[in-house]
Amino acid sequence: MSSSNPYQAPRAELLDPEDPAEAELATRSQRFGAALLDLVVGLCFGIPVMMALGMWEYVKHGRPAPTSLTMLSALLGFIFFVLAHGYFLKKNGQTIGKKLVGVRIADLDGEVPSFGRLIGLRYLPISLVTLIPALGQLLPLIDVLFIFRSDRRCVHDLIAGTKVVRA
């Protein structure tokens, strides 16, 4: 006689879903690759804008551009950044480069941060700092050097309360 009961409920082994807060951090090389790809996307817009605004002539001759022209160029660059990457940032916490490399931005709970938090805390402060004469070149360097910490979080990650994880 068989010991199986045909009326018994089916059994399945249930596994706990992976905790999103414990997602694996992106490697430094993945972050670097994503940043390079984002740089290429930015240059596709940045160089034509610099030429159209006349900034290219200042760069070519090694002269500083007028402050108003520099600020206009920075504003247009930031607007393009939001237009180019905004959809992916809002949807998945990814720029185009991060999407291609397979990483994403997450808050400390592993969730996709709000669009306002990403733009207003993660990207805007560093963009504004670059406009400060002398310090504008040093502080972004310090920002990216923070990636060599054990948690691989740069200053912009610390400001926004984010981390970059594998997608």
C-alpha positions as CSV (number, residue, x, y, z in Angstrom):
1,M,0.0,0.0,0.0
2,S,1.3,3.5,-0.9
3,S,1.9,6.0,1.9
4,S,1.3,9.1,-0.3
5,N,-2.0,10.9,0.2
6,P,-3.6,12.1,-3.1
7,Y,-5.5,14.8,-1.1
8,Q,-2.4,16.2,0.6
9,A,-1.4,19.8,-0.3
10,P,1.6,20.0,-2.5
11,R,4.9,20.9,-0.9
12,A,7.6,23.2,-2.0
13,E,10.8,24.4,-0.4
14,L,10.6,28.2,0.1
15,L,13.7,30.3,0.0
16,D,14.0,33.8,1.5
17,P,14.3,36.4,-1.3
18,E,17.7,38.1,-1.4
19,D,17.8,41.2,0.8
20,P,18.1,44.2,-1.6
21,A,20.2,46.0,1.0
22,E,22.8,43.3,0.7
23,A,23.2,43.6,-3.1
24,E,26.8,43.1,-4.3
25,L,28.7,46.4,-4.6
26,A,29.8,47.3,-8.1
27,T,33.6,46.9,-8.6
28,R,35.8,49.9,-9.0
29,S,36.5,48.9,-12.7
30,Q,32.7,48.7,-13.4
31,R,32.2,52.2,-12.0
32,F,35.2,53.5,-13.9
33,G,33.9,51.9,-17.2
34,A,30.4,53.4,-16.6
35,A,31.9,56.8,-16.0
36,L,34.0,56.6,-19.2
37,L,30.9,55.7,-21.2
38,D,28.9,58.6,-19.6
39,L,31.8,60.8,-20.5
40,V,31.6,59.8,-24.2
41,V,27.8,60.5,-24.1
42,G,28.5,63.9,-22.5
43,L,31.2,64.8,-25.1
44,C,28.8,64.1,-27.9
45,F,26.8,67.1,-26.7
46,G,29.5,69.1,-24.9
47,I,31.9,69.6,-27.8
48,P,29.3,71.0,-30.2
49,V,27.9,73.3,-27.5
50,M,31.4,74.5,-26.7
51,M,32.0,75.3,-30.4
52,A,28.6,76.9,-30.8
53,L,29.1,79.1,-27.7
54,G,32.6,80.1,-28.8
55,M,34.2,78.5,-25.7
56,W,36.4,76.3,-28.0
57,E,38.3,79.4,-29.1
58,Y,39.2,80.2,-25.5
59,V,40.3,76.6,-24.8
60,K,42.3,76.4,-28.1
61,H,44.3,79.5,-27.1
62,G,44.7,78.6,-23.5
63,R,42.7,81.5,-22.2
64,P,40.0,81.4,-19.5
65,A,36.5,81.8,-20.8
66,P,34.3,84.6,-19.3
67,T,32.5,83.5,-16.2
68,S,29.1,84.1,-17.8
69,L,30.0,81.8,-20.7
70,T,31.4,79.2,-18.4
71,M,28.2,79.2,-16.3
72,L,26.0,79.0,-19.4
73,S,28.0,76.1,-20.7
74,A,27.7,74.3,-17.3
75,L,24.0,74.9,-17.2
76,L,23.4,73.6,-20.7
77,G,25.7,70.6,-19.9
78,F,23.6,69.8,-16.8
79,I,20.4,70.1,-18.7
80,F,21.7,67.7,-21.3
81,F,22.8,65.3,-18.6
82,V,19.3,65.2,-17.2
83,L,17.7,64.8,-20.6
84,A,20.1,62.1,-21.7
85,H,20.1,60.1,-18.5
86,G,16.9,61.2,-16.7
87,Y,14.7,58.4,-17.9
88,F,17.1,55.6,-16.9
89,L,17.9,57.4,-13.6
90,K,14.2,57.6,-12.6
91,K,13.3,54.1,-13.7
92,N,16.3,52.0,-12.6
93,G,18.8,54.4,-10.9
94,Q,21.1,54.1,-13.9
95,T,22.9,56.4,-16.3
96,I,23.5,55.1,-19.9
97,G,27.0,54.0,-18.9
98,K,25.8,52.2,-15.8
99,K,23.1,50.5,-17.8
100,L,25.6,49.2,-20.4
101,V,28.1,48.1,-17.7
102,G,25.3,46.4,-15.6
103,V,25.3,48.4,-12.4
104,R,22.8,50.8,-10.8
105,I,22.6,53.4,-8.1
106,A,20.7,52.3,-4.9
107,D,19.9,53.9,-1.6
108,L,21.3,52.2,1.5
109,D,18.2,50.0,1.6
110,G,18.9,48.7,-1.9
111,E,16.0,50.6,-3.5
112,V,16.1,53.0,-6.4
113,P,16.5,56.5,-5.0
114,S,14.0,59.2,-5.9
115,F,14.8,61.2,-9.0
116,G,15.0,64.4,-7.0
117,R,17.5,62.9,-4.6
118,L,19.7,61.6,-7.5
119,I,19.7,64.9,-9.3
120,G,19.6,67.3,-6.3
121,L,22.0,65.5,-4.0
122,R,24.2,63.1,-6.1
123,Y,24.9,65.1,-9.3
124,L,24.1,68.8,-8.7
125,P,26.5,69.5,-5.8
126,I,29.6,68.1,-7.6
127,S,28.6,70.0,-10.8
128,L,28.4,73.2,-8.9
129,V,31.7,72.7,-7.2
130,T,33.4,72.5,-10.5
131,L,32.5,76.1,-11.1
132,I,34.6,77.3,-8.2
133,P,38.0,78.6,-9.4
134,A,41.0,76.5,-8.3
135,L,38.9,74.3,-5.9
136,G,36.7,73.3,-8.8
137,Q,39.4,71.0,-10.1
138,L,40.6,69.7,-6.8
139,L,37.3,68.7,-5.0
140,P,36.0,66.5,-7.8
141,L,39.3,64.6,-7.7
142,I,38.9,64.1,-4.0
143,D,35.3,63.0,-4.6
144,V,36.4,60.1,-6.9
145,L,39.4,59.1,-4.8
146,F,36.9,58.1,-2.1
147,I,36.2,55.0,-4.2
148,F,39.2,53.4,-2.6
149,R,37.4,53.2,0.7
150,S,36.2,49.7,1.8
151,D,32.5,50.6,1.0
152,R,33.5,52.1,-2.4
153,R,31.3,55.1,-1.9
154,C,32.5,58.4,-3.3
155,V,31.7,61.8,-1.7
156,H,28.7,62.2,-4.0
157,D,27.4,58.8,-2.7
158,L,27.9,60.0,0.9
159,I,26.0,63.2,0.3
160,A,23.1,61.5,-1.4
161,G,23.0,58.4,0.8
162,T,23.6,56.1,-2.1
163,K,25.8,53.2,-3.3
164,V,26.4,51.6,-6.6
165,V,25.6,47.9,-6.9
166,R,25.4,45.3,-9.6
167,A,22.1,45.4,-11.4
